[in-house]
Amino acid sequence: MMRSTGASRTATALLAATLFASACSATGDARNPSDGSSPVDPPAATQAVEAATKAPSTALEPFYTQKIAWKSCKGGFECGKIEVPLDYADPSGERIQISVIRLPATGSKRIGSILLNPGGPGGSGIEYARAAKTVLTPAVLSRFDTVGFDPRGVGESAPVHCLSGPQLDTFIGLDGTPDDAGEVEALAKGAKQFAEGCQAKSGKLLSHVGTADAARDMDVLRAALGDQGLTYLGKSYGTYLGAVYADLFPKKVRALVLDGAIDPALHPVPAVNAAQARGFEVAFRSFLADCFNAASCPFPTKNTDTALAQLSNLLKTTDQHPLRNNTGDSRKIDESWTTLGIVTALYDKRSWPVLRTALSQAFRGDGTTLLRLADILIDRRQDGTYSNQTEANMAINCVDHPYPKKTSVYEEAARAAQKESPHFGAYVMWGSLPCEYWPVQPTGTDKPLKATGAPPILVVGTQRDPATPYEWAKSLASELSSGVLLSYDGDGHTAYRTGSTCVDEAVDRYLISLTTPKNGTLCPKVT
């Protein structure tokens, strides 16, 4: 997938909108009651939280029976850690710690815990849970302890490290759409250095940061929390984590919401990248349709073809002549940084006003706002340091899926993708190149996940989702033996808590009462 942007970035894009609040106007809607009451009450059988069942094996019992030592960590949250095996094939071997955060339920009718994953891979579940009042409705906050965790390899949980901040600046700024053999060679050299850096700094972790291991960690966490069944909200990559969990532990599922779905059966990787690039093209066209109705739109002709040609010219120009950078650092805002900034704002419609401003400035030669947007997506701080999101993203993806091992394959696939998706195709395709040089073999396989025996699982798909195309949600819902599809006629990445009361109420009803909407329900566009 695209370099560091496979995440569920709804919260990140909202952060962008907050950062540039003067240019934004969020869409309002009638939310659920603010007093925390729920639209429906759960069956009596689900109101009591029973003790976790026995561990799946004697060797794993010490992990499944551990208790979390919670400590206050500001804002009403409690923080703790669990221990898990580095290698589940050797439970008596080395252990690692998974960091966890919890916000206790606000109401008296507590059902249990709801685990969160924001996507990525590489997104911090701890940071996501810190935004619980934005991520979840008052109704859900009332009935569940909100629990976030950093998956293994991410953030505070045995994080993967590969490059320094300046090295990441260089890597991300490499020409992601090489035009000649020299530029291909430079990109390949950077990709190889990335992989070698990961091996040097985190070699022993690399074979053990895959999604299957993270799903096993999640089951240990479920037991440590005292929940008999898992209640879970996963967005973007988090849908893959949830689907893998359900396939491994179908009888441990209580309720899974998989929003902004990834199709685990789609392969090979170039096909996945090509589909994602098409999603960004669709999203940009949707942005244009909205932009043409705004006074601040930087495309004066209000003609889609003319506007797309203007975008093409901007990207072509920045490939040779970087935009001005007024952030105070020395980065050159070239085509890669420009593309990354545009992509960031496509993740959430509420950031589109920021994109209008950023493009207006870029057409005048100033790329500062685009660079700030890009920094938010890749989690680069103002002091030039990064979280490990980009490194974890690559490490998890490279071990989860079989990637081509010849640069020529990427080159051919990039040419094909560029014809189909002229603004994003090549950039997305080349973003997977470090996996060609990855020092460990992939442990995952791309196949349908049926989760046979699991109760109903709710899959949510947005029709013009830029990062996880809508057809992926339809595929995942049909592949799961108990999948139920909820569709949203909307824009942006993921649907829950992004402006649709219809989506929010359907998800809440399922989480609280285990009542699913009718399969194929379509929630209308929010205007």
Rosetta blueprint (number, residue, H / E / L):
1 M L
2 M L
3 R L
4 S L
5 T L
6 G L
7 A E
8 S L
9 R L
10 T H
11 A H
12 T H
13 A H
14 L H
15 L H
16 A H
17 A H
18 T H
19 L H
20 F L
21 A H
22 S H
23 A H
24 C L
25 S L
26 A L
27 T L
28 G L
29 D L
30 A L
31 R L
32 N L
33 P L
34 S L
35 D L
36 G L
37 S L
38 S L
39 P L
40 V L
41 D L
42 P L
43 P L
44 A H
45 A H
46 T H
47 Q L
48 A L
49 V L
50 E L
51 A L
52 A L
53 T L
54 K L
55 A L
56 P L
57 S L
58 T H
59 A H
60 L H
61 E H
62 P H
63 F H
64 Y H
65 T L
66 Q L
67 K L
68 I L
69 A L
70 W L
71 K E
72 S E
73 C L
74 K L
75 G L
76 G L
77 F L
78 E E
79 C E
80 G E
81 K E
82 I E
83 E E
84 V E
85 P E
86 L L
87 D L
88 Y L
89 A L
90 D L
91 P L
92 S L
93 G L
94 E L
95 R E
96 I E
97 Q E
98 I E
99 S E
100 V E
101 I E
102 R E
103 L E
104 P L
105 A L
106 T L
107 G L
108 S L
109 K L
110 R L
111 I L
112 G E
113 S E
114 I E
115 L E
116 L E
117 N E
118 P L
119 G E
120 G L
121 P L
122 G L
123 G L
124 S L
125 G H
126 I H
127 E H
128 Y H
129 A H
130 R H
131 A L
132 A H
133 K H
134 T H
135 V H
136 L L
137 T L
138 P H
139 A H
140 V H
141 L H
142 S H
143 R H
144 F E
145 D E
146 T E
147 V E
148 G E
149 F E
150 D L
151 P L
152 R L
153 G L
154 V E
155 G L
156 E L
157 S E
158 A L
159 P L
160 V L
161 H L
162 C L
163 L L
164 S L
165 G H
166 P H
167 Q H
168 L H
169 D H
170 T H
171 F H
172 I H
173 G L
174 L L
175 D L
176 G L
177 T L
178 P L
179 D L
180 D L
181 A H
182 G H
183 E H
184 V H
185 E H
186 A H
187 L H
188 A H
189 K H
190 G H
191 A H
192 K H
193 Q H
194 F H
195 A H
196 E H
197 G H
198 C H
199 Q H
200 A H
201 K H
202 S H
203 G L
204 K L
205 L L
206 L H
207 S H
208 H H
209 V L
210 G L
211 T H
212 A H
213 D H
214 A H
215 A H
216 R H
217 D H
218 M H
219 D H
220 V H
221 L H
222 R H
223 A H
224 A H
225 L H
226 G L
227 D L
228 Q L
229 G L
230 L E
231 T E
232 Y E
233 L E
234 G E
235 K E
236 S L
237 Y H
238 G H
239 T H
240 Y H
241 L H
242 G H
243 A H
244 V H
245 Y H
246 A H
247 D H
248 L H
249 F L
250 P H
251 K H
252 K H
253 V E
254 R E
255 A E
256 L E
257 V E
258 L E
259 D E
260 G L
261 A L
262 I L
263 D L
264 P L
265 A L
266 L L
267 H L
268 P L
269 V H
270 P H
271 A H
272 V H
273 N H
274 A H
275 A H
276 Q H
277 A H
278 R H
279 G H
280 F H
281 E H
282 V H
283 A H
284 F H
285 R H
286 S H
287 F H
288 L H
289 A H
290 D H
291 C H
292 F L
293 N L
294 A L
295 A L
296 S L
297 C L
298 P L
299 F L
300 P L
301 T L
302 K L
303 N L
304 T H
305 D H
306 T H
307 A H
308 L H
309 A H
310 Q H
311 L H
312 S H
313 N H
314 L H
315 L H
316 K H
317 T H
318 T H
319 D H
320 Q H
321 H L
322 P L
323 L E
324 R E
325 N L
326 N L
327 T L
328 G L
329 D L
330 S L
331 R L
332 K L
333 I E
334 D L
335 E H
336 S H
337 W H
338 T H
339 T H
340 L H
341 G H
342 I H
343 V H
344 T H
345 A H
346 L H
347 Y L
348 D L
349 K H
350 R H
351 S H
352 W H
353 P H
354 V H
355 L H
356 R H
357 T H
358 A H
359 L H
360 S H
361 Q H
362 A H
363 F L
364 R L
365 G L
366 D E
367 G L
368 T H
369 T H
370 L H
371 L H
372 R H
373 L H
374 A H
375 D H
376 I H
377 L H
378 I H
379 D L
380 R E
381 R L
382 Q L
383 D L
384 G L
385 T L
386 Y E
387 S L
388 N L
389 Q H
390 T H
391 E H
392 A H
393 N H
394 M H
395 A H
396 I H
397 N H
398 C H
399 V H
400 D H
401 H L
402 P L
403 Y L
404 P L
405 K L
406 K L
407 T H
408 S H
409 V H
410 Y H
411 E H
412 E H
413 A H
414 A H
415 R H
416 A H
417 A H
418 Q H
419 K H
420 E H
421 S L
422 P L
423 H L
424 F L
425 G H
426 A H
427 Y H
428 V H
429 M H
430 W H
431 G L
432 S L
433 L H
434 P H
435 C H
436 E H
437 Y H
438 W L
439 P L
440 V L
441 Q L
442 P L
443 T L
444 G L
445 T L
446 D L
447 K L
448 P L
449 L L
450 K L
451 A L
452 T L
453 G L
454 A L
455 P L
456 P L
457 I E
458 L E
459 V E
460 V E
461 G E
462 T E
463 Q E
464 R E
465 D L
466 P L
467 A L
468 T L
469 P L
470 Y H
471 E H
472 W H
473 A H
474 K H
475 S H
476 L H
477 A H
478 S H
479 E H
480 L L
481 S L
482 S L
483 G E
484 V E
485 L E
486 L E
487 S E
488 Y E
489 D E
490 G E
491 D E
492 G L
493 H L
494 T L
495 A L
496 Y L
497 R L
498 T L
499 G L
500 S L
501 T H
502 C H
503 V H
504 D H
505 E H
506 A H
507 V H
508 D H
509 R H
510 Y H
511 L H
512 I H
513 S H
514 L L
515 T L
516 T L
517 P L
518 K L
519 N L
520 G L
521 T E
522 L E
523 C E
524 P L
525 K L
526 V L
527 T L
